[in-house]
Amino acid sequence: MSEPLRILIGDDHRIVREGLKQILSDDPDLRVVAEAATGPEVLEQVQALHEHLDLVLLDIALPDRDGLDVLQQLRAAHPRLPALMLSTYPERQYAARCIKLGAAGYLNKSADPDVMLAAVRKAAAGGVFVTPAAAEALAGAVAGRGGAETLSHREHQVFRLLIQGRSVSEIGAQLGLAPNTVSTYRARILEKTGTKNDVELALYAERDTTSRNL
């Protein structure tokens, strides 16, 4: 018999990790061998166990270090170790960005367990798991749609925090950036999205999410 696929789960909510472990335990070919609650913990675990891992399940919204930053570092340090991104964010907004950064797929946490198991198996086998919604997002990215899809990785990080109502100083502290640097990113974001202030930006994000889910 072949050995089970060895998986690390990176998510800051214990209840989510327990739920994922329960889903994965339904498949005898899958085994969770490690878990982490923060970005730095994911990197530490992978550094210690990468020769004994087949897949990382990685949340985007990790504390201390953004999941997309963690993904980039994993791809640089361990390019043969696939990472499947998990999030509550809409696929149409984040799937293309994750896959362009090297993820082996993007899956919403509300996905059916059978879909999640299929995604894990495909990603661990070296494939890229793409749902119809993610495929549409990728097609839009290739077609060069404007707005939020043109934001750089760092701009998108700032964008997410701005629409959550964070101040420039709070964003700077969280991302390790000087306030004037955050202000520069904010100005670029407003220009690219065609908005004038943070209120309009939040309304833009809400409209964008609604239109993509129709």
C-alpha positions, 0 to 999 in steps of 0.5 A: 500500500502507498503511504498517505499524503502528508498535509500541514494545515495553516489556519489561525482558528482552531475550530477550522483546523479541527473541521479540516482534519475531520474532513481529511480523516474521511479519506484513508489516503490523507493524513494531517501531520502538522498544523500552525496558527500563524504565518511564521509558524507555517514557515517554521513547520515547513522548514522543519518538515518539508521532506515529510510533507506533500501539501500545505493547506494555507489560509490567506488571513493569517496573523503576523504574516499574510498568507500570500506572503507565506505562499511566496516564501514557500514557493521560493524556498520549496518550489516542489511543495504545493500549497492549496489556498483556503479562505472565506473570500470570494473565489472570483476576487482571490483565486487568480491572484493566488494561482499567479503567485504559485498556489496549487489552487484556491478553495473557499472554506464553504466548499463541499467536503467532496470538492475539498478532498478532490482539490487536496488530491489534485494539488498534492499530485502536482496539478492545479485545482480550479473551480468554474468561478476560479477559471472565470477569474483567471480568464478575466486576469488574462484579458486584462480587466481593470480595477482591483485586478490590476493591483500589485500584491502589496497594493492588494494587501493595503486594499483589503485592510483599507476596506476593513476600516483600518487607518494608515498607521494601523496598516503600516504597523501590521505590514511593517511599512512606514505611514507615508509608504502606506499613503502612497499605496493608498493613492495608487489604489484609489487611482486604479479603482477610480475612487476618491476616498476610503468610503468610495473604496469600500462601496467599490469593493462591495459592488465588485463582490456583489456583481461577481456573485450574480 
